């Protein structure tokens, strides 16, 4: 089972462009978090941990990867396992930085990044995006981290690679029969039980609120009076949570590819279905094809795969679920649309190899059969955040509506409203994230009209929820997940001026290109 929106898709899209051949965990409900604005302004970490000194040194190679260059330094930050007990047991969080290249007198401070997920690794991710942020490094140390439960920060594993591949092969993510439904929900329960075994005490302490409090401790240990931050995708929810808890500590904060903080878990799934279908329609339109006809053709392909998986060049077959993932990952960036054309053409000829490779890129599966654990962390974090626990019966009643929104992706996302946190071993913390931040400095909120994973409408809602005089909304009429670094001089220039010079654009600014 795989929730679609996560930062790996950004990295995967980059890999695809480079020559291969990539959900946001939603909060839910009608209510809001019980947290009160500003309650944590002076309470993160405790005096002892706030005074710790970081031992920066050369970075180790991430699992399955290579070590970043010598300009990158890594360290471990100690944080409380339970922020309600700041003097109690601690865990270690992995940090990475590249020091500012500018003159010492021009340095503003640290610029902290979160690339989404939840569950995305900042330690492995930041170096891969370094070229995009070169101008920002002139006045900031670029810093990122692995949130608790991720990678170098007590990263959890909920099942091994053999079990992951077995589920990929046997579990139908759009079950059509009672037997398939039983297998689908049994797999979900087994996954949750595996997370509880792997995470142990951490399973109840890896929420977005925990991560936001960790960030304020980072701010203190890094020596910054204010937190300067760029959050992408789920990172916008994390940034909003921080702003709510620590409004007086907000410095220059950018949100890009913005999560809708007002949507419940079903609303998030509907947003994703609508966003990915919109991107697929735009893809067909760019090729001079009728979007409805193109969508119908892809849906028919998926129906055939559901009945009988397709051969590939190896010993694995392309299932409906893998094909859906393979199509979806190419929609994160307009640059990967040609790969979608080629992969669909091959599939119509009976060869599923290209779509399988695309799905493997998104799932971070290497040729030896080793999988990334990002989806493990993603699920554990989002299911601790959200109280929503839809039943199978409730999910089935939604399927017609979801399939009407997207004949291609609606079925997967409709079932996911019940399957994602089914029989989860711990209760969720809130109905929806509280992001109101009265008294905070202006926060720049950037929405992209063609964003498939975090649809454009969420940016305006985030700006409104942050509060009057706080949320500053900007629009880019573009394609792909996120706006900054995607080719718009208007977007990049506006964000750079905000972060580097403190220049706040007019609320409602629109970048046409």
Secondary structure, 3 states (H helix, E strand, C coil): CCCCCCCHHHHHHHHHHHCCCCCCCCCCCCCCCCCCCCCCCCCCCCHHHHCCCCCCEECCCCCCCCCCCCCEEEEEEEEECCCCCCCCCEEEEEEEEECCCCCHHHCCEEEEEECCCCCCEHHHHHHHCHHHHCCHHHCEEEEEEECCCECCECCCCCCCHHHHHHHHHHCCCCCCCHHHHHHHHHHHHHHHHHHHHHHHHHHHCCCHHHHHHHHHHHHHHHCCCCEEEEEECHHHHHHHHHHHHCHHHEEEEEEECCCCCCCCHHHHHHHHHHHHHHHHHHHHHHCCCCHHHHHHHHHHHHHHHHHCCECCCCCCCECHHHHHHHHHHHCCCHHHHHHHHHHHHHHHCCCCHHHHHHHHHHHCECCCCCECCHHHHHHHHHHHHECCCCCHHHHHHHHHHHHHHCCCCHHHHHHHHHHCCCCCCCCCCECCCCCCCCCCCCEEEEEEEECCCCCCHHHHHHHHHHCCCCEEEEEEEEECCCCCCCCCHHHHHHHHHHHHHCCCCCCCEEECC
